[in-house]
Amino acid sequence: MKIRSITYFCNPQNPFDEKILRNAGDFLSKAKSAFEAGGYEVQTTRLATTPFPNLLNGRVKELPVIAQNLANLLPQIGVAYASLGPALIEFPESYAVIPDAIAASENIFFGGVMADRKNGISMQAVKACADVIQRSATIEANGFANLRFAALANVRAGAPFFPAAYHDADVPAFAIAVESADVAVDAFAGQSDFGEGRSALIAEIQRHGQAITRIAKSELSSTRFLGIDFSLAPFPDDAHSLGNAVEKMGVPKIGLHGSLAAAAILTEAIERADFPHTGFSGFMQPVLEDSVLARRAAEGTLTIKDALLYSAVCGTGLDTVPLPGDVTADEMSPLLLDLCALALRLDKPLTARLMPVPGKRAGDATEFDFGFFANSKVMKLDSAPLNLPISASQNIHLNARKHESAG
C-alpha cells in the first residue's frame, strides 16, 4: 500500500498570496517526510483551492490565465498537481471556460458540479459538463486532456482524490488519499473461507488507517486533518488491481453477476474500519487505471451499464471510461443524469471522468502512453439524446431515500 497523495486544501486568494502558497509547499514537504519516515511511500503532493468561481469573484473568464499562473508556480513550491475546484451551478458561465483553462495549463485539474443538495440536479449543468468533456477531448490527439476534468454529483469539499478535490473554508486543512487495491487482493488471496478474507481486509485497512492518523495528528497537528480517503485505488498491474480483488472473492470475471455484491462488501469493509474517513472511501473502478478492469472492458464482460450499476454501492462512480471519439454531448448527458440521480437518491458522492478518444470507435484499442494507465478498448455507450419536456434551466430535486423499518 502507498499514499497516492497528500492533498493540502487552502484559499490562495486572488491575486495569489505567495505566503499562502509557500506555506502549502512547506507543509507538504514536511508531511511527505513524516509519512515516509513512518514507512509509507508518498507518490504525490497536491494542492486544492476553493472553487474557482468564488476564487475569481465571478470573473470566470480569467480562469485560463490563473490556471497557467498556478501551473508555473507549482514547481517553485515543490507541489506536483493542483485543483482549482469545480464550476458551480450558481455561476452557469463558469463551465464553458474550463477547456481553455485545461489547454492553457499543465498539472491543473478542474471539476464541474452537476448536482448537490441545495440545487438538486441542474439540467443546465449536466449539459454544460457534457460540453466540457466533448470540447476537451480534442485538446490532445488521444483525448488525454479529459483526465483533468470530472463531473461531480453530491461531492462535498475535502475529498483528496483529483479531480474532485476542492476547499470550502479560509483555514487550511489536509487529507490523505491512498493507493490500496493490493490490500484487498492480498486479503482474499489464498483464503479458504470468505469470512476470513473479509475480516483480514477490515483489520488491515484499520491498521493502516490508524497508523496514518497517528502520524497526521502527532507530527502535523498544526494543520487541520480532514481524514483519509481509503478508496481501494489501483495501479495498472494485477497485484494492485481492484478487479483482481473481486475475482479473488470468487467472481470469475468482474462484470458477471456477483460483482455488485463484491463491490458492496469491499466498500462496507472500509466503512467498518475505525479511522477518520473523508472523501469517497469506497470501491474505486477507474477502467483505464486498473489492469483487470481494462481487460474485462476490452472483452466486453464489463460494460458502462455495469459500472453505473456498481456506482450504487461503490465510492467514486464512473472513472477513466474510454468512449468513442464521435460521442456527442447530448449522448453523454443521459449517462451523467443517471449518475446524478444515484448520487442524490442514495446521498453519496459520485463523479464521472469520461474520455472520448478522437478517431476511435467502440471496440477500437486505446493507445495511451501513460504509466498509470492500462490500455483497453473503447467502450460502447448505449445512449441517445433525451426527448423529455425538461427545459435546460430546470432543476430536478430528488430527496435522499429514507430507510424505514417495518412496523
C-alpha positions as CSV (number, residue, x, y, z in Angstrom):
1,M,0.0,0.0,0.0
2,K,1.1,3.5,-0.8
3,I,-0.1,7.0,-0.1
4,R,-1.4,8.2,-3.5
5,S,-1.4,11.9,-2.4
6,I,-1.2,14.3,0.5
7,T,-3.7,17.0,-0.5
8,Y,-3.4,20.4,1.1
9,F,-6.6,22.5,1.0
10,C,-6.5,26.3,1.1
11,N,-7.8,29.6,-0.2
12,P,-4.8,31.1,-2.0
13,Q,-6.6,34.4,-2.6
14,N,-6.7,36.3,-5.9
15,P,-4.2,37.5,-6.9
16,F,-2.3,34.6,-5.4
17,D,-0.9,35.2,-1.9
18,E,2.7,33.9,-2.2
19,K,2.9,33.4,1.5
20,I,-0.1,31.0,1.5
21,L,1.4,29.1,-1.4
22,R,4.8,28.9,0.2
23,N,3.2,27.6,3.4
24,A,1.4,25.0,1.4
25,G,4.7,23.8,-0.1
26,D,6.5,23.8,3.2
27,F,3.7,21.8,4.9
28,L,3.5,19.3,2.1
29,S,7.3,18.8,2.2
30,K,7.2,18.2,5.9
31,A,4.2,15.9,5.6
32,K,5.9,13.8,2.9
33,S,8.9,13.4,5.1
34,A,6.8,12.4,8.1
35,F,4.8,9.7,6.3
36,E,7.9,8.3,4.6
37,A,9.7,8.1,7.9
38,G,6.6,6.2,9.1
39,G,7.1,3.6,6.3
40,Y,4.8,4.9,3.6
41,E,5.8,5.7,0.1
42,V,4.2,9.1,-0.9
43,Q,3.6,9.3,-4.7
44,T,2.5,12.9,-5.0
45,T,1.8,16.1,-3.1
46,R,-1.2,18.2,-4.2
47,L,-2.9,21.5,-3.6
48,A,-6.7,22.1,-3.8
49,T,-8.2,25.5,-3.7
50,T,-11.7,27.0,-3.2
51,P,-13.9,26.7,-6.3
52,F,-12.5,28.9,-9.0
53,P,-15.8,30.9,-9.5
54,N,-15.5,32.0,-5.8
55,L,-11.8,32.5,-6.0
56,L,-12.2,34.8,-9.0
57,N,-15.3,36.6,-7.5
58,G,-17.3,35.5,-10.5
59,R,-14.8,36.7,-13.2
60,V,-14.5,33.3,-14.6
61,K,-13.1,34.4,-17.9
62,E,-9.8,34.9,-16.1
63,L,-9.6,31.1,-15.4
64,P,-7.1,30.2,-18.2
65,V,-4.7,32.9,-17.0
66,I,-4.9,32.0,-13.4
67,A,-4.5,28.3,-14.2
68,Q,-1.4,29.0,-16.2
69,N,0.0,31.1,-13.4
70,L,-0.6,28.4,-10.9
71,A,1.0,25.8,-13.1
72,N,4.1,27.9,-13.3
73,L,4.2,28.4,-9.5
74,L,3.8,24.7,-8.6
75,P,7.5,23.7,-9.3
76,Q,8.6,26.7,-7.2
77,I,6.8,25.4,-4.1
78,G,7.5,21.7,-4.8
79,V,4.0,20.6,-5.5
80,A,3.1,18.2,-8.3
81,Y,-0.5,18.9,-9.0
82,A,-3.3,21.4,-8.2
83,S,-7.0,21.6,-8.4
84,L,-8.8,24.9,-8.9
85,G,-12.0,23.2,-7.9
86,P,-15.3,22.9,-9.8
87,A,-17.5,25.2,-11.9
88,L,-20.6,25.9,-9.8
89,I,-24.3,25.8,-10.6
90,E,-24.7,29.3,-9.2
91,F,-22.2,30.5,-11.9
92,P,-23.6,28.9,-15.1
93,E,-21.0,30.7,-17.2
94,S,-18.1,29.0,-15.3
95,Y,-18.3,25.7,-17.2
96,A,-17.6,26.9,-20.7
97,V,-14.2,28.3,-19.8
98,I,-12.8,25.0,-18.5
99,P,-11.5,23.6,-21.8
100,D,-9.5,26.7,-22.4
101,A,-8.0,26.5,-18.9
102,I,-7.1,22.9,-19.4
103,A,-5.4,23.8,-22.7
104,A,-3.5,26.7,-21.1
105,S,-2.0,24.8,-18.2
106,E,-0.3,21.6,-17.2
107,N,-1.0,19.6,-14.0
108,I,-4.1,21.7,-13.1
109,F,-7.4,19.8,-12.5
110,F,-11.0,21.0,-12.6
111,G,-14.5,19.8,-11.9
112,G,-18.0,20.8,-12.7
113,V,-20.9,20.5,-10.2
114,M,-23.9,18.8,-11.8
115,A,-26.0,18.2,-8.7
116,D,-26.0,19.0,-5.0
117,R,-28.4,19.0,-2.1
118,K,-29.1,22.8,-2.4
119,N,-29.8,22.9,-6.1
120,G,-30.9,19.4,-7.0
121,I,-29.9,18.2,-10.4
122,S,-29.2,21.1,-12.7
123,M,-30.0,20.1,-16.3
124,Q,-28.1,23.1,-17.5
125,A,-25.0,22.0,-15.5
126,V,-25.3,18.4,-16.7
127,K,-25.3,19.6,-20.3
128,A,-22.5,22.0,-19.6
129,C,-20.3,19.2,-18.2
130,A,-21.0,17.1,-21.2
131,D,-20.0,20.0,-23.4
132,V,-16.7,20.4,-21.4
133,I,-16.0,16.7,-21.9
134,Q,-16.7,16.9,-25.7
135,R,-14.6,20.0,-26.2
136,S,-11.7,18.8,-24.0
137,A,-11.4,15.6,-26.0
138,T,-9.8,17.3,-28.9
139,I,-7.2,19.3,-26.9
140,E,-4.8,16.3,-27.2
141,A,-4.8,13.8,-30.1
142,N,-5.6,10.9,-27.8
143,G,-8.3,12.6,-25.7
144,F,-6.0,12.5,-22.7
145,A,-6.9,16.1,-21.5
146,N,-10.1,14.8,-20.0
147,L,-8.0,13.1,-17.3
148,R,-8.1,16.6,-15.7
149,F,-11.8,17.1,-15.6
150,A,-14.6,15.3,-13.6
151,A,-18.3,16.0,-13.5
152,L,-19.4,16.0,-9.8
153,A,-22.6,14.9,-8.2
154,N,-23.2,15.5,-4.5
155,V,-19.4,15.7,-3.8
156,R,-18.6,17.7,-0.7
157,A,-15.4,19.6,0.0
158,G,-12.4,17.8,1.4
159,A,-12.1,14.8,-0.9
160,P,-8.4,14.4,-1.6
161,F,-8.6,12.4,-4.9
162,F,-8.4,14.6,-8.0
163,P,-10.2,16.0,-10.0
164,A,-12.9,16.1,-7.3
165,A,-10.8,17.9,-4.7
166,Y,-11.8,21.4,-3.5
167,H,-11.9,23.5,-0.3
168,D,-14.7,25.4,1.3
169,A,-13.0,27.5,4.0
170,D,-10.3,30.0,4.6
171,V,-8.5,27.9,7.2
172,P,-6.1,25.4,5.6
173,A,-6.5,21.6,6.0
174,F,-5.1,18.4,4.6
175,A,-6.3,14.9,3.8
176,I,-4.7,11.6,2.6
177,A,-5.6,9.5,-0.4
178,V,-4.2,6.0,-0.6
179,E,-3.4,3.5,-3.3
180,S,-4.5,0.3,-1.6
181,A,-6.2,-2.1,-4.1
182,D,-3.3,-4.5,-3.2
183,V,-4.6,-4.7,0.4
184,A,-7.8,-6.2,-0.9
185,V,-6.1,-8.5,-3.3
186,D,-3.8,-9.8,-0.5
187,A,-6.7,-10.2,2.0
188,F,-8.6,-12.6,-0.3
189,A,-5.8,-14.4,-2.0
190,G,-5.4,-17.9,-0.7
191,Q,-8.2,-17.7,1.8
192,S,-10.2,-20.8,2.2
193,D,-13.1,-19.0,3.9
194,F,-14.7,-15.8,2.6
195,G,-15.3,-14.5,6.1
196,E,-11.6,-14.8,6.9
197,G,-10.8,-12.7,3.9
198,R,-13.3,-10.0,4.8
199,S,-12.1,-9.9,8.4
200,A,-8.5,-9.7,7.2
201,L,-9.3,-6.8,4.9
202,I,-11.1,-4.8,7.6
203,A,-8.2,-5.4,10.0
204,E,-5.6,-4.3,7.5
205,I,-7.5,-1.2,6.5
206,Q,-7.9,-0.2,10.1
207,R,-4.2,-0.9,10.9
208,H,-3.0,1.4,8.1
209,G,-5.7,4.0,8.7
210,Q,-4.8,4.3,12.4
211,A,-1.1,4.4,11.7
212,I,-1.5,7.2,9.1
213,T,-3.8,9.1,11.6
214,R,-1.2,8.8,14.4
215,I,1.4,10.5,12.1
216,A,-1.0,13.1,11.0
217,K,-2.1,14.1,14.5
218,S,1.3,13.8,16.2
219,E,3.7,15.4,13.7
220,L,1.4,17.6,11.6
221,S,-1.0,18.8,14.2
222,S,-0.6,22.5,13.3
223,T,-2.9,21.9,10.3
224,R,-6.4,20.5,10.5
225,F,-6.5,16.9,9.4
226,L,-9.7,16.0,7.5
227,G,-9.1,12.3,7.4
228,I,-8.2,9.5,4.9
229,D,-9.9,8.5,1.7
230,F,-9.3,4.8,1.8
231,S,-10.8,4.1,-1.6
232,L,-9.2,1.0,-2.9
233,A,-7.4,2.8,-5.7
234,P,-5.5,0.6,-8.1
235,F,-2.2,0.7,-10.1
236,P,-2.3,-0.9,-13.6
237,D,-0.9,-4.3,-12.7
238,D,-2.8,-7.3,-11.5
239,A,-1.2,-7.2,-8.0
240,H,-2.7,-3.8,-7.5
241,S,-6.0,-4.3,-9.3
242,L,-9.3,-4.0,-7.6
243,G,-10.8,-6.0,-10.4
244,N,-8.4,-8.8,-9.4
245,A,-9.6,-8.5,-5.8
246,V,-13.2,-9.0,-6.9
247,E,-12.1,-12.1,-8.8
248,K,-10.2,-13.4,-5.8
249,M,-13.5,-13.1,-3.9
250,G,-15.0,-15.7,-6.2
251,V,-16.5,-13.8,-9.1
252,P,-15.0,-15.5,-12.2
253,K,-14.8,-12.2,-14.1
254,I,-15.7,-8.7,-12.9
255,G,-18.8,-7.7,-14.8
256,L,-20.6,-11.0,-14.2
257,H,-23.3,-11.3,-11.6
258,G,-21.8,-11.3,-8.1
259,S,-19.7,-8.3,-8.9
260,L,-22.2,-5.9,-7.4
261,A,-22.1,-7.8,-4.1
262,A,-18.3,-7.9,-4.1
263,A,-18.2,-4.1,-4.6
264,A,-20.7,-3.6,-1.8
265,I,-18.7,-5.9,0.5
266,L,-15.4,-4.1,-0.2
267,T,-16.9,-0.7,0.3
268,E,-18.5,-1.8,3.6
269,A,-15.1,-3.1,4.8
270,I,-13.8,0.4,4.5
271,E,-16.8,1.8,6.4
272,R,-16.3,-0.8,9.2
273,A,-12.7,0.1,9.8
274,D,-12.1,2.6,12.6
275,F,-10.2,5.7,11.4
276,P,-11.3,9.2,10.3
277,H,-12.9,8.9,6.9
278,T,-13.2,11.6,4.2
279,G,-14.0,11.8,0.6
280,F,-15.4,8.7,-1.2
281,S,-13.9,5.9,0.9
282,G,-15.2,3.0,-1.2
283,F,-14.8,0.7,-4.1
284,M,-13.0,2.5,-6.9
285,Q,-13.4,1.5,-10.6
286,P,-11.2,3.5,-12.9
287,V,-11.3,1.4,-16.1
288,L,-8.0,2.6,-17.6
289,E,-6.1,2.6,-14.3
290,D,-6.8,-1.0,-13.4
291,S,-5.4,-3.8,-15.4
292,V,-8.2,-6.3,-14.8
293,L,-10.9,-3.7,-15.3
294,A,-9.3,-2.7,-18.6
295,R,-9.0,-6.3,-19.7
296,R,-12.7,-7.1,-18.9
297,A,-13.8,-3.9,-20.6
298,A,-11.9,-4.9,-23.7
299,E,-13.5,-8.4,-23.6
300,G,-16.9,-6.8,-23.3
301,T,-17.6,-8.5,-19.9
302,L,-17.6,-5.2,-18.1
303,T,-19.8,-2.5,-19.6
304,I,-20.6,1.1,-18.8
305,K,-24.0,0.0,-17.6
306,D,-22.3,-2.4,-15.2
307,A,-20.0,0.4,-13.9
308,L,-23.1,2.6,-13.4
309,L,-24.8,-0.2,-11.5
310,Y,-21.8,-0.6,-9.2
311,S,-21.9,3.1,-8.6
312,A,-24.9,2.4,-6.4
313,V,-22.6,0.7,-3.8
314,C,-19.2,1.9,-4.7
315,G,-17.1,5.0,-3.9
316,T,-16.4,7.2,-6.9
317,G,-18.6,6.4,-9.8
318,L,-17.5,6.3,-13.4
319,D,-13.8,6.9,-13.9
320,T,-11.4,7.0,-16.9
321,V,-14.0,5.4,-19.1
322,P,-12.9,5.4,-22.8
323,L,-15.7,6.5,-25.2
324,P,-16.0,6.8,-29.0
325,G,-14.5,9.9,-30.3
326,D,-17.6,11.0,-32.1
327,V,-19.8,10.8,-29.0
328,T,-21.9,13.9,-28.6
329,A,-22.7,16.0,-25.5
330,D,-26.4,15.1,-25.9
331,E,-25.5,11.4,-25.8
332,M,-23.4,11.8,-22.7
333,S,-25.9,13.9,-20.8
334,P,-28.3,11.0,-20.1
335,L,-25.4,9.0,-18.5
336,L,-24.5,11.9,-16.4
337,L,-28.1,12.4,-15.4
338,D,-28.3,8.8,-14.3
339,L,-25.2,9.3,-12.1
340,C,-26.7,12.4,-10.5
341,A,-29.9,10.6,-9.7
342,L,-28.0,7.8,-7.9
343,A,-25.9,10.4,-6.0
344,L,-28.9,12.3,-4.7
345,R,-31.2,9.4,-4.0
346,L,-28.5,7.5,-2.2
347,D,-27.0,10.6,-0.7
348,K,-23.5,9.7,-1.7
349,P,-20.7,11.4,-3.7
350,L,-20.2,10.3,-7.3
351,T,-18.2,11.5,-10.2
352,A,-17.8,10.9,-13.9
353,R,-14.5,11.2,-15.7
354,L,-15.3,10.2,-19.3
355,M,-12.6,10.1,-22.0
356,P,-13.8,10.3,-25.6
357,V,-10.9,9.2,-27.8
358,P,-10.7,11.1,-31.1
359,G,-10.8,8.9,-34.2
360,K,-11.7,5.8,-32.2
361,R,-14.9,3.8,-32.4
362,A,-16.4,1.3,-29.9
363,G,-14.2,-1.8,-29.9
364,D,-11.1,0.0,-31.1
365,A,-7.9,-0.4,-28.9
366,T,-6.8,2.5,-26.9
367,E,-3.2,3.6,-27.3
368,F,-2.4,5.7,-24.2
369,D,1.3,6.1,-23.3
370,F,0.9,6.8,-19.6
371,G,2.4,4.9,-16.7
372,F,-0.8,5.0,-14.7
373,F,-2.9,3.6,-17.5
374,A,-3.6,0.1,-18.7
375,N,-4.8,0.1,-22.3
376,S,-8.2,-1.3,-23.1
377,K,-10.8,-0.9,-25.9
378,V,-13.2,2.0,-26.4
379,M,-16.4,1.1,-24.6
380,K,-19.9,1.3,-26.2
381,L,-22.2,3.9,-24.9
382,D,-25.9,2.8,-25.1
383,S,-27.4,6.3,-25.1
384,A,-29.3,8.7,-27.2
385,P,-30.3,12.4,-26.7
386,L,-33.1,12.9,-24.2
387,N,-36.5,13.5,-25.5
388,L,-38.1,14.9,-22.4
389,P,-40.1,18.1,-21.7
390,I,-37.5,19.4,-19.3
391,S,-36.1,22.8,-20.0
392,A,-32.3,23.4,-19.9
393,S,-32.8,25.8,-17.0
394,Q,-34.9,23.4,-14.9
395,N,-33.6,21.8,-11.7
396,I,-34.8,18.3,-10.6
397,H,-34.9,17.9,-6.8
398,L,-34.6,14.3,-5.6
399,N,-34.9,13.5,-1.9
400,A,-32.5,11.0,-0.4
401,R,-34.1,7.6,0.1
402,K,-35.4,7.2,3.6
403,H,-34.9,3.8,5.3
404,E,-38.0,2.9,7.3
405,S,-38.3,-0.2,9.4
406,A,-41.4,-2.4,9.1
407,G,-43.9,-1.8,11.9
